[in-house]
Amino acid sequence: MSDNIIPLENSTKSEQYTSLIQQLKSLIADESDLIANMANTAAAIKQVFDFLWVGFYIVKQNQLVLGPFQGSVACTRIALGRGVCGTAWQQGNTLIVPDVDLFKGHIACSSLSRSEIVVPVFHEDNVVAVLDIDSNHIATFDEVDALFLEQIVQLIRFV
Ligand code: SME
């Protein structure tokens, strides 16, 4: 196993995601532990794109509870329907927020966050976690990020 994720230079976002997915497949293929795989997935995304914050919230006792992440300390529990994360969980859809100040109920864990994407993680048709990514720039995320991040969360097995 490679001990490092190699970002592609001078390439499109799609090419970077495609390369990242190939590397993630080999990184987590032989590991069944959920937390280990979430931790390396968050680290790999952060390493390639240098987003402000990358991490998982895991559904536990009908709340989202902070899981493995890369970035500054964050709020630990989010209720269903609250903030971007709780809304993505409730709706079962990826949410792209180009400007967090315009999202009613946005939970500001960091004042540096300007835009955000939240991708639900499914197991047997239920949302069991969300992948949350924050950027310190406006409108960082688009449908390309959604498409590839939805593929990335499918690599994580809940057993
Ligand atoms: N902004 C998120 C809260 C989590 S932090 O960004 C890490 C939200 O509104 O749900």
Backbone and ligand atoms as CSV (ligand in chain L), in Angstrom:
chain,resi,resn,atom,element,x,y,z
A,1,MET,N,N,0.838,-1.195,0.000
A,1,MET,CA,C,0.000,0.000,0.000
A,1,MET,C,C,0.875,1.247,0.000
A,2,SER,N,N,0.517,2.185,-0.862
A,2,SER,CA,C,1.228,3.451,-0.854
A,2,SER,C,C,0.919,4.181,0.453
A,3,ASP,N,N,1.905,4.813,1.057
A,3,ASP,CA,C,1.629,5.530,2.298
A,3,ASP,C,C,1.326,6.992,2.030
A,4,ASN,N,N,1.182,7.341,0.776
A,4,ASN,CA,C,0.902,8.731,0.461
A,4,ASN,C,C,-0.032,8.821,-0.730
A,5,ILE,N,N,-0.872,9.842,-0.724
A,5,ILE,CA,C,-1.741,10.102,-1.860
A,5,ILE,C,C,-1.031,11.115,-2.747
A,6,ILE,N,N,-0.965,10.796,-4.028
A,6,ILE,CA,C,-0.218,11.670,-4.930
A,6,ILE,C,C,-1.201,12.524,-5.732
A,7,PRO,N,N,-1.261,13.842,-5.466
A,7,PRO,CA,C,-2.154,14.690,-6.248
A,7,PRO,C,C,-1.632,14.842,-7.676
A,8,LEU,N,N,-2.546,14.841,-8.658
A,8,LEU,CA,C,-2.154,15.087,-10.043
A,8,LEU,C,C,-1.971,16.581,-10.227
A,9,GLU,N,N,-0.891,16.955,-10.876
A,9,GLU,CA,C,-0.677,18.389,-11.104
A,9,GLU,C,C,-1.133,18.757,-12.503
A,10,ASN,N,N,-1.482,20.002,-12.724
A,10,ASN,CA,C,-1.907,20.509,-14.036
A,10,ASN,C,C,-3.014,19.661,-14.650
A,11,SER,N,N,-3.993,19.316,-13.843
A,11,SER,CA,C,-5.074,18.474,-14.360
A,11,SER,C,C,-6.418,19.065,-13.952
A,12,THR,N,N,-7.457,18.601,-14.631
A,12,THR,CA,C,-8.800,19.092,-14.313
A,12,THR,C,C,-9.267,18.486,-12.996
A,13,LYS,N,N,-10.339,19.077,-12.464
A,13,LYS,CA,C,-10.912,18.547,-11.222
A,13,LYS,C,C,-11.368,17.107,-11.416
A,14,SER,N,N,-11.964,16.806,-12.577
A,14,SER,CA,C,-12.414,15.431,-12.847
A,14,SER,C,C,-11.240,14.464,-12.851
A,15,GLU,N,N,-10.144,14.878,-13.470
A,15,GLU,CA,C,-8.955,14.008,-13.502
A,15,GLU,C,C,-8.398,13.807,-12.100
A,16,GLN,N,N,-8.420,14.866,-11.293
A,16,GLN,CA,C,-7.919,14.728,-9.917
A,16,GLN,C,C,-8.785,13.768,-9.115
A,17,TYR,N,N,-10.107,13.899,-9.270
A,17,TYR,CA,C,-11.007,12.983,-8.554
A,17,TYR,C,C,-10.819,11.546,-9.042
A,18,THR,N,N,-10.672,11.363,-10.360
A,18,THR,CA,C,-10.513,10.010,-10.902
A,18,THR,C,C,-9.257,9.352,-10.335
A,19,SER,N,N,-8.181,10.117,-10.288
A,19,SER,CA,C,-6.928,9.607,-9.719
A,19,SER,C,C,-7.094,9.303,-8.229
A,20,LEU,N,N,-7.768,10.217,-7.527
A,20,LEU,CA,C,-7.994,10.026,-6.084
A,20,LEU,C,C,-8.789,8.746,-5.828
A,21,ILE,N,N,-9.824,8.520,-6.632
A,21,ILE,CA,C,-10.666,7.332,-6.428
A,21,ILE,C,C,-9.847,6.056,-6.637
A,22,GLN,N,N,-9.004,6.034,-7.650
A,22,GLN,CA,C,-8.157,4.854,-7.878
A,22,GLN,C,C,-7.262,4.595,-6.672
A,23,GLN,N,N,-6.685,5.663,-6.136
A,23,GLN,CA,C,-5.781,5.503,-4.990
A,23,GLN,C,C,-6.559,5.103,-3.730
A,24,LEU,N,N,-7.764,5.684,-3.584
A,24,LEU,CA,C,-8.575,5.339,-2.410
A,24,LEU,C,C,-8.991,3.874,-2.440
A,25,LYS,N,N,-9.287,3.381,-3.650
A,25,LYS,CA,C,-9.702,1.976,-3.756
A,25,LYS,C,C,-8.634,1.065,-3.176
A,26,SER,N,N,-7.378,1.314,-3.531
A,26,SER,CA,C,-6.327,0.442,-3.010
A,26,SER,C,C,-6.045,0.744,-1.534
A,27,LEU,N,N,-6.284,1.984,-1.136
A,27,LEU,CA,C,-6.012,2.351,0.265
A,27,LEU,C,C,-6.983,1.678,1.231
A,28,ILE,N,N,-8.248,1.561,0.828
A,28,ILE,CA,C,-9.223,1.045,1.795
A,28,ILE,C,C,-9.756,-0.350,1.454
A,29,ALA,N,N,-9.314,-0.898,0.309
A,29,ALA,CA,C,-9.860,-2.193,-0.140
A,29,ALA,C,C,-9.631,-3.314,0.868
A,30,ASP,N,N,-8.466,-3.356,1.483
A,30,ASP,CA,C,-8.126,-4.475,2.368
A,30,ASP,C,C,-8.452,-4.185,3.831
A,31,GLU,N,N,-9.122,-3.070,4.072
A,31,GLU,CA,C,-9.414,-2.699,5.461
A,31,GLU,C,C,-10.926,-2.664,5.660
A,32,SER,N,N,-11.433,-3.374,6.632
A,32,SER,CA,C,-12.876,-3.417,6.850
A,32,SER,C,C,-13.330,-2.456,7.944
A,33,ASP,N,N,-12.390,-1.853,8.670
A,33,ASP,CA,C,-12.797,-0.995,9.789
A,33,ASP,C,C,-13.332,0.346,9.281
A,34,LEU,N,N,-14.540,0.653,9.705
A,34,LEU,CA,C,-15.237,1.853,9.234
A,34,LEU,C,C,-14.484,3.139,9.573
A,35,ILE,N,N,-14.074,3.255,10.828
A,35,ILE,CA,C,-13.426,4.496,11.269
A,35,ILE,C,C,-12.087,4.678,10.556
A,36,ALA,N,N,-11.337,3.591,10.402
A,36,ALA,CA,C,-10.054,3.680,9.694
A,36,ALA,C,C,-10.271,4.151,8.256
A,37,ASN,N,N,-11.288,3.609,7.601
A,37,ASN,CA,C,-11.525,3.983,6.209
A,37,ASN,C,C,-12.064,5.404,6.080
A,38,MET,N,N,-12.900,5.821,7.002
A,38,MET,CA,C,-13.372,7.215,6.975
A,38,MET,C,C,-12.200,8.174,7.221
A,39,ALA,N,N,-11.335,7.800,8.147
A,39,ALA,CA,C,-10.190,8.654,8.484
A,39,ALA,C,C,-9.271,8.832,7.280
A,40,ASN,N,N,-8.953,7.733,6.607
A,40,ASN,CA,C,-8.067,7.852,5.443
A,40,ASN,C,C,-8.760,8.536,4.261
A,41,THR,N,N,-10.052,8.345,4.124
A,41,THR,CA,C,-10.778,9.026,3.044
A,41,THR,C,C,-10.758,10.537,3.267
A,42,ALA,N,N,-11.032,10.965,4.491
A,42,ALA,CA,C,-11.000,12.404,4.791
A,42,ALA,C,C,-9.603,12.964,4.560
A,43,ALA,N,N,-8.601,12.234,5.004
A,43,ALA,CA,C,-7.216,12.712,4.846
A,43,ALA,C,C,-6.830,12.796,3.374
A,44,ALA,N,N,-7.250,11.801,2.586
A,44,ALA,CA,C,-6.873,11.786,1.164
A,44,ALA,C,C,-7.524,12.940,0.408
A,45,ILE,N,N,-8.800,13.204,0.694
A,45,ILE,CA,C,-9.486,14.322,0.020
A,45,ILE,C,C,-8.803,15.639,0.391
A,46,LYS,N,N,-8.494,15.787,1.663
A,46,LYS,CA,C,-7.835,17.025,2.134
A,46,LYS,C,C,-6.466,17.186,1.482
A,47,GLN,N,N,-5.765,16.051,1.343
A,47,GLN,CA,C,-4.411,16.098,0.779
A,47,GLN,C,C,-4.429,16.533,-0.687
A,48,VAL,N,N,-5.439,16.076,-1.432
A,48,VAL,CA,C,-5.497,16.395,-2.865
A,48,VAL,C,C,-6.009,17.815,-3.095
A,49,PHE,N,N,-7.066,18.202,-2.375
A,49,PHE,CA,C,-7.726,19.469,-2.711
A,49,PHE,C,C,-7.461,20.593,-1.705
A,50,ASP,N,N,-6.898,20.252,-0.554
A,50,ASP,CA,C,-6.614,21.248,0.469
A,50,ASP,C,C,-7.840,22.077,0.844
A,51,PHE,N,N,-8.999,21.397,0.947
A,51,PHE,CA,C,-10.188,22.101,1.418
A,51,PHE,C,C,-9.997,22.495,2.877
A,52,LEU,N,N,-10.822,23.443,3.336
A,52,LEU,CA,C,-10.702,23.939,4.716
A,52,LEU,C,C,-10.958,22.836,5.747
A,53,TRP,N,N,-11.995,22.049,5.504
A,53,TRP,CA,C,-12.398,21.012,6.483
A,53,TRP,C,C,-13.029,19.867,5.713
A,54,VAL,N,N,-12.637,18.653,6.043
A,54,VAL,CA,C,-13.194,17.454,5.398
A,54,VAL,C,C,-13.466,16.436,6.497
A,55,GLY,N,N,-14.700,15.966,6.597
A,55,GLY,CA,C,-14.940,14.974,7.641
A,55,GLY,C,C,-16.298,14.323,7.544
A,56,PHE,N,N,-16.496,13.379,8.439
A,56,PHE,CA,C,-17.735,12.603,8.472
A,56,PHE,C,C,-18.493,12.892,9.766
A,57,TYR,N,N,-19.805,12.913,9.648
A,57,TYR,CA,C,-20.691,12.827,10.803
A,57,TYR,C,C,-21.444,11.509,10.672
A,58,ILE,N,N,-21.522,10.754,11.763
A,58,ILE,CA,C,-22.110,9.413,11.738
A,58,ILE,C,C,-23.437,9.435,12.499
A,59,VAL,N,N,-24.465,8.813,11.916
A,59,VAL,CA,C,-25.769,8.736,12.580
A,59,VAL,C,C,-25.666,7.793,13.779
A,60,LYS,N,N,-25.950,8.351,14.961
A,60,LYS,CA,C,-25.958,7.554,16.190
A,60,LYS,C,C,-27.118,8.042,17.046
A,61,GLN,N,N,-27.990,7.128,17.442
A,61,GLN,CA,C,-29.138,7.468,18.299
A,61,GLN,C,C,-29.874,8.698,17.777
A,62,ASN,N,N,-30.175,8.656,16.482
A,62,ASN,CA,C,-30.950,9.702,15.818
A,62,ASN,C,C,-30.328,11.103,15.894
A,63,GLN,N,N,-29.006,11.133,15.928
A,63,GLN,CA,C,-28.269,12.394,15.800
A,63,GLN,C,C,-27.094,12.151,14.876
A,64,LEU,N,N,-26.543,13.234,14.337
A,64,LEU,CA,C,-25.242,13.121,13.658
A,64,LEU,C,C,-24.167,13.418,14.689
A,65,VAL,N,N,-23.217,12.500,14.806
A,65,VAL,CA,C,-22.127,12.674,15.769
A,65,VAL,C,C,-20.809,12.764,14.996
A,66,LEU,N,N,-19.987,13.707,15.401
A,66,LEU,CA,C,-18.712,13.946,14.718
A,66,LEU,C,C,-17.885,12.666,14.610
A,67,GLY,N,N,-17.407,12.390,13.407
A,67,GLY,CA,C,-16.549,11.233,13.157
A,67,GLY,C,C,-15.169,11.689,12.716
A,68,PRO,N,N,-14.445,10.829,11.993
A,68,PRO,CA,C,-13.091,11.188,11.554
A,68,PRO,C,C,-13.103,12.422,10.653
A,69,PHE,N,N,-12.173,13.329,10.891
A,69,PHE,CA,C,-12.126,14.548,10.082
A,69,PHE,C,C,-10.709,15.097,10.014
A,70,GLN,N,N,-10.526,16.014,9.062
A,70,GLN,CA,C,-9.271,16.756,8.920
A,70,GLN,C,C,-9.634,18.236,8.936
A,71,GLY,N,N,-9.070,18.976,9.853
A,71,GLY,CA,C,-9.359,20.401,9.945
A,71,GLY,C,C,-9.480,20.808,11.395
A,72,SER,N,N,-10.054,21.986,11.615
A,72,SER,CA,C,-10.177,22.513,12.974
A,72,SER,C,C,-11.275,21.780,13.742
A,73,VAL,N,N,-11.242,21.947,15.057
A,73,VAL,CA,C,-12.281,21.344,15.899
A,73,VAL,C,C,-13.656,21.780,15.402
A,74,ALA,N,N,-14.633,20.887,15.549
A,74,ALA,CA,C,-15.961,21.148,14.989
A,74,ALA,C,C,-17.033,20.768,15.987
A,75,CYS,N,N,-18.266,21.207,15.711
A,75,CYS,CA,C,-19.376,20.849,16.596
A,75,CYS,C,C,-19.576,19.333,16.575
A,76,THR,N,N,-19.952,18.781,17.721
A,76,THR,CA,C,-19.936,17.328,17.854
A,76,THR,C,C,-21.262,16.666,17.504
A,77,ARG,N,N,-22.375,17.362,17.705
A,77,ARG,CA,C,-23.676,16.728,17.463
A,77,ARG,C,C,-24.586,17.650,16.672
A,78,ILE,N,N,-25.277,17.085,15.680
A,78,ILE,CA,C,-26.193,17.859,14.839
A,78,ILE,C,C,-27.509,17.086,14.755
A,79,ALA,N,N,-28.612,17.786,15.007
A,79,ALA,CA,C,-29.929,17.137,14.979
A,79,ALA,C,C,-30.438,16.994,13.543
A,80,LEU,N,N,-31.352,16.053,13.367
A,80,LEU,CA,C,-31.992,15.840,12.061
A,80,LEU,C,C,-32.639,17.146,11.597
A,81,GLY,N,N,-32.331,17.536,10.371
A,81,GLY,CA,C,-32.926,18.738,9.796
A,81,GLY,C,C,-32.219,20.029,10.154
A,82,ARG,N,N,-31.170,19.942,10.985
A,82,ARG,CA,C,-30.453,21.166,11.386
A,82,ARG,C,C,-29.205,21.344,10.535
A,83,GLY,N,N,-28.935,22.601,10.167
A,83,GLY,CA,C,-27.728,22.911,9.402
A,83,GLY,C,C,-27.739,22.223,8.039
A,84,VAL,N,N,-26.628,22.355,7.338
A,84,VAL,CA,C,-26.518,21.725,6.021
A,84,VAL,C,C,-26.454,20.201,6.185
A,85,CYS,N,N,-25.700,19.762,7.200
A,85,CYS,CA,C,-25.531,18.314,7.407
A,85,CYS,C,C,-26.851,17.639,7.766
A,86,GLY,N,N,-27.564,18.221,8.739
A,86,GLY,CA,C,-28.823,17.624,9.168
A,86,GLY,C,C,-29.883,17.677,8.074
A,87,THR,N,N,-29.799,18.674,7.195
A,87,THR,CA,C,-30.753,18.783,6.082
A,87,THR,C,C,-30.443,17.736,5.015
A,88,ALA,N,N,-29.157,17.551,4.703
A,88,ALA,CA,C,-28.773,16.524,3.720
A,88,ALA,C,C,-29.163,15.140,4.229
A,89,TRP,N,N,-28.990,14.917,5.520
A,89,TRP,CA,C,-29.404,13.641,6.141
A,89,TRP,C,C,-30.919,13.465,5.991
A,90,GLN,N,N,-31.673,14.491,6.358
A,90,GLN,CA,C,-33.133,14.399,6.302
A,90,GLN,C,C,-33.635,14.163,4.879
A,91,GLN,N,N,-33.035,14.883,3.921
A,91,GLN,CA,C,-33.508,14.795,2.539
A,91,GLN,C,C,-32.926,13.592,1.792
A,92,GLY,N,N,-31.807,13.060,2.289
A,92,GLY,CA,C,-31.143,11.960,1.585
A,92,GLY,C,C,-30.566,12.387,0.256
A,93,ASN,N,N,-30.198,13.657,0.173
A,93,ASN,CA,C,-29.627,14.216,-1.063
A,93,ASN,C,C,-28.329,14.948,-0.776
A,94,THR,N,N,-27.477,14.988,-1.790
A,94,THR,CA,C,-26.301,15.854,-1.707
A,94,THR,C,C,-26.744,17.309,-1.755
A,95,LEU,N,N,-26.160,18.124,-0.868
A,95,LEU,CA,C,-26.461,19.557,-0.866
A,95,LEU,C,C,-25.196,20.334,-1.200
A,96,ILE,N,N,-25.313,21.205,-2.196
A,96,ILE,CA,C,-24.219,22.120,-2.559
A,96,ILE,C,C,-24.633,23.507,-2.105
A,97,VAL,N,N,-23.818,24.124,-1.263
A,97,VAL,CA,C,-24.137,25.453,-0.737
A,97,VAL,C,C,-23.061,26.425,-1.215
A,98,PRO,N,N,-23.357,27.240,-2.230
A,98,PRO,CA,C,-22.338,28.137,-2.792
A,98,PRO,C,C,-21.931,29.256,-1.830
A,99,ASP,N,N,-22.874,29.652,-0.952
A,99,ASP,CA,C,-22.577,30.724,0.007
A,99,ASP,C,C,-23.272,30.362,1.317
A,100,VAL,N,N,-22.483,29.980,2.316
A,100,VAL,CA,C,-23.091,29.490,3.563
A,100,VAL,C,C,-23.928,30.562,4.256
A,101,ASP,N,N,-23.610,31.841,4.011
A,101,ASP,CA,C,-24.383,32.918,4.652
A,101,ASP,C,C,-25.814,32.971,4.118
A,102,LEU,N,N,-26.039,32.368,2.961
A,102,LEU,CA,C,-27.379,32.395,2.362
A,102,LEU,C,C,-28.170,31.124,2.665
A,103,PHE,N,N,-27.554,30.191,3.424
A,103,PHE,CA,C,-28.267,28.954,3.782
A,103,PHE,C,C,-28.878,29.146,5.165
A,104,LYS,N,N,-30.211,29.184,5.205
A,104,LYS,CA,C,-30.890,29.421,6.492
A,104,LYS,C,C,-30.596,28.263,7.453
A,105,GLY,N,N,-30.080,28.588,8.619
A,105,GLY,CA,C,-29.814,27.553,9.615
A,105,GLY,C,C,-28.430,26.944,9.521
A,106,HIS,N,N,-27.605,27.470,8.615
A,106,HIS,CA,C,-26.231,26.968,8.511
A,106,HIS,C,C,-25.556,27.011,9.886
A,107,ILE,N,N,-24.856,25.936,10.227
A,107,ILE,CA,C,-24.139,25.874,11.506
A,107,ILE,C,C,-22.688,26.243,11.237
A,108,ALA,N,N,-22.243,27.351,11.792
A,108,ALA,CA,C,-20.896,27.843,11.505
A,108,ALA,C,C,-19.907,27.280,12.516
A,109,CYS,N,N,-19.270,26.177,12.153
A,109,CYS,CA,C,-18.229,25.611,13.026
A,109,CYS,C,C,-16.967,26.454,12.901
A,110,SER,N,N,-16.746,27.017,11.719
A,110,SER,CA,C,-15.591,27.889,11.501
A,110,SER,C,C,-16.043,29.145,10.778
A,111,SER,N,N,-15.597,30.289,11.261
A,111,SER,CA,C,-15.965,31.551,10.603
A,111,SER,C,C,-15.279,31.677,9.246
A,112,LEU,N,N,-14.301,30.822,8.978
A,112,LEU,CA,C,-13.587,30.881,7.692
A,112,LEU,C,C,-14.357,30.192,6.572
A,113,SER,N,N,-15.350,29.368,6.928
A,113,SER,CA,C,-16.067,28.607,5.898
A,113,SER,C,C,-16.942,29.532,5.063
A,114,ARG,N,N,-16.823,29.440,3.743
A,114,ARG,CA,C,-17.621,30.288,2.832
A,114,ARG,C,C,-18.582,29.466,1.985
A,115,SER,N,N,-18.207,28.218,1.651
A,115,SER,CA,C,-19.113,27.350,0.881
A,115,SER,C,C,-18.937,25.920,1.361
A,116,GLU,N,N,-19.882,25.065,0.979
A,116,GLU,CA,C,-19.925,23.741,1.614
A,116,GLU,C,C,-20.626,22.738,0.706
A,117,ILE,N,N,-20.243,21.469,0.832
A,117,ILE,CA,C,-20.984,20.378,0.189
A,117,ILE,C,C,-21.162,19.265,1.212
A,118,VAL,N,N,-22.339,18.689,1.253
A,118,VAL,CA,C,-22.603,17.568,2.162
A,118,VAL,C,C,-23.197,16.418,1.349
A,119,VAL,N,N,-22.582,15.244,1.485
A,119,VAL,CA,C,-22.962,14.064,0.700
A,119,VAL,C,C,-23.413,12.956,1.657
A,120,PRO,N,N,-24.644,12.502,1.538
A,120,PRO,CA,C,-25.089,11.405,2.411
A,120,PRO,C,C,-24.371,10.096,2.077
A,121,VAL,N,N,-24.155,9.299,3.117
A,121,VAL,CA,C,-23.580,7.954,2.948
A,121,VAL,C,C,-24.704,6.968,3.253
A,122,PHE,N,N,-24.986,6.077,2.302
A,122,PHE,CA,C,-26.112,5.156,2.449
A,122,PHE,C,C,-25.641,3.740,2.797
A,123,HIS,N,N,-26.453,3.064,3.595
A,123,HIS,CA,C,-26.301,1.615,3.773
A,123,HIS,C,C,-27.706,1.033,3.792
A,124,GLU,N,N,-27.962,0.125,2.859
A,124,GLU,CA,C,-29.288,-0.495,2.747
A,124,GLU,C,C,-30.393,0.559,2.748
A,125,ASP,N,N,-30.256,1.552,1.889
A,125,ASP,CA,C,-31.268,2.592,1.665
A,125,ASP,C,C,-31.440,3.582,2.820
A,126,ASN,N,N,-30.641,3.450,3.870
A,126,ASN,CA,C,-30.708,4.424,4.962
A,126,ASN,C,C,-29.468,5.307,4.959
A,127,VAL,N,N,-29.641,6.576,5.331
A,127,VAL,CA,C,-28.477,7.439,5.517
A,127,VAL,C,C,-27.841,7.075,6.854
A,128,VAL,N,N,-26.580,6.669,6.815
A,128,VAL,CA,C,-25.898,6.234,8.035
A,128,VAL,C,C,-24.786,7.197,8.443
A,129,ALA,N,N,-24.466,8.140,7.551
A,129,ALA,CA,C,-23.425,9.132,7.837
A,129,ALA,C,C,-23.525,10.197,6.752
A,130,VAL,N,N,-22.820,11.301,6.948
A,130,VAL,CA,C,-22.660,12.278,5.867
A,130,VAL,C,C,-21.186,12.646,5.766
A,131,LEU,N,N,-20.766,12.921,4.545
A,131,LEU,CA,C,-19.436,13.498,4.302
A,131,LEU,C,C,-19.641,15.000,4.147
A,132,ASP,N,N,-18.954,15.775,4.963
A,132,ASP,CA,C,-19.104,17.236,4.965
A,132,ASP,C,C,-17.776,17.864,4.555
A,133,ILE,N,N,-17.819,18.758,3.574
A,133,ILE,CA,C,-16.595,19.454,3.154
A,133,ILE,C,C,-16.864,20.954,3.128
A,134,ASP,N,N,-15.970,21.704,3.768
A,134,ASP,CA,C,-16.065,23.164,3.802
A,134,ASP,C,C,-14.905,23.771,3.023
A,135,SER,N,N,-15.209,24.894,2.377
A,135,SER,CA,C,-14.172,25.637,1.661
A,135,SER,C,C,-14.106,27.056,2.207
A,136,ASN,N,N,-12.929,27.646,2.185
A,136,ASN,CA,C,-12.824,29.041,2.601
A,136,ASN,C,C,-13.016,30.002,1.425
A,137,HIS,N,N,-13.509,29.468,0.298
A,137,HIS,CA,C,-13.837,30.298,-0.863
A,137,HIS,C,C,-15.324,30.148,-1.188
A,138,ILE,N,N,-15.902,31.176,-1.749
A,138,ILE,CA,C,-17.289,31.123,-2.211
A,138,ILE,C,C,-17.390,30.163,-3.406
A,139,ALA,N,N,-18.504,29.434,-3.472
A,139,ALA,CA,C,-18.878,28.638,-4.648
A,139,ALA,C,C,-17.768,27.696,-5.124
A,140,THR,N,N,-17.167,26.987,-4.179
A,140,THR,CA,C,-16.112,26.033,-4.549
A,140,THR,C,C,-16.682,24.784,-5.214
A,141,PHE,N,N,-17.875,24.367,-4.800
A,141,PHE,CA,C,-18.360,23.032,-5.180
A,141,PHE,C,C,-19.450,23.102,-6.249
A,142,ASP,N,N,-19.424,22.124,-7.143
A,142,ASP,CA,C,-20.436,22.055,-8.199
A,142,ASP,C,C,-20.829,20.598,-8.425
A,143,GLU,N,N,-21.519,20.351,-9.520
A,143,GLU,CA,C,-22.019,19.001,-9.796
A,143,GLU,C,C,-20.886,17.992,-10.011
A,144,VAL,N,N,-19.737,18.458,-10.448
A,144,VAL,CA,C,-18.588,17.553,-10.621
A,144,VAL,C,C,-18.158,17.009,-9.259
A,145,ASP,N,N,-18.054,17.902,-8.271
A,145,ASP,CA,C,-17.708,17.442,-6.916
A,145,ASP,C,C,-18.769,16.458,-6.416
A,146,ALA,N,N,-20.037,16.803,-6.615
A,146,ALA,CA,C,-21.124,15.930,-6.136
A,146,ALA,C,C,-21.002,14.539,-6.756
A,147,LEU,N,N,-20.807,14.503,-8.070
A,147,LEU,CA,C,-20.716,13.228,-8.792
A,147,LEU,C,C,-19.601,12.342,-8.234
A,148,PHE,N,N,-18.417,12.918,-8.081
A,148,PHE,CA,C,-17.269,12.111,-7.645
A,148,PHE,C,C,-17.312,11.809,-6.144
A,149,LEU,N,N,-17.774,12.762,-5.339
A,149,LEU,CA,C,-17.840,12.500,-3.896
A,149,LEU,C,C,-18.886,11.426,-3.591
A,150,GLU,N,N,-19.957,11.386,-4.399
A,150,GLU,CA,C,-20.949,10.318,-4.221
A,150,GLU,C,C,-20.322,8.957,-4.551
A,151,GLN,N,N,-19.424,8.918,-5.514
A,151,GLN,CA,C,-18.707,7.662,-5.802
A,151,GLN,C,C,-17.762,7.309,-4.656
A,152,ILE,N,N,-17.107,8.325,-4.111
A,152,ILE,CA,C,-16.138,8.078,-3.035
A,152,ILE,C,C,-16.829,7.492,-1.805
A,153,VAL,N,N,-17.983,8.039,-1.416
A,153,VAL,CA,C,-18.617,7.511,-0.193
A,153,VAL,C,C,-19.130,6.079,-0.395
A,154,GLN,N,N,-19.350,5.703,-1.663
A,154,GLN,CA,C,-19.778,4.315,-1.906
A,154,GLN,C,C,-18.648,3.314,-1.673
A,155,LEU,N,N,-17.414,3.796,-1.620
A,155,LEU,CA,C,-16.278,2.902,-1.367
A,155,LEU,C,C,-16.243,2.469,0.101
A,156,ILE,N,N,-16.924,3.256,0.953
A,156,ILE,CA,C,-16.876,2.974,2.396
A,156,ILE,C,C,-17.966,1.977,2.746
A,157,ARG,N,N,-17.556,0.827,3.250
A,157,ARG,CA,C,-18.522,-0.232,3.557
A,157,ARG,C,C,-18.951,-0.178,5.021
A,158,PHE,N,N,-20.232,-0.281,5.212
A,158,PHE,CA,C,-20.766,-0.430,6.566
A,158,PHE,C,C,-21.093,-1.910,6.770
A,159,VAL,N,N,-20.390,-2.568,7.655
A,159,VAL,CA,C,-20.649,-4.007,7.853
A,159,VAL,C,C,-21.075,-4.268,9.296
L,1,SME,N1,N,-21.678,23.665,8.563
L,1,SME,C1,C,-22.236,22.395,8.968
L,1,SME,C2,C,-21.786,22.004,10.346
L,1,SME,C3,C,-20.567,21.149,10.375
L,1,SME,S1,S,-19.155,22.010,10.136
L,1,SME,O1,O,-19.172,22.692,8.841
L,1,SME,C4,C,-17.818,21.022,10.252
L,1,SME,C5,C,-23.761,22.471,8.914
L,1,SME,O2,O,-24.331,23.545,8.704
L,1,SME,O3,O,-24.382,21.427,9.091
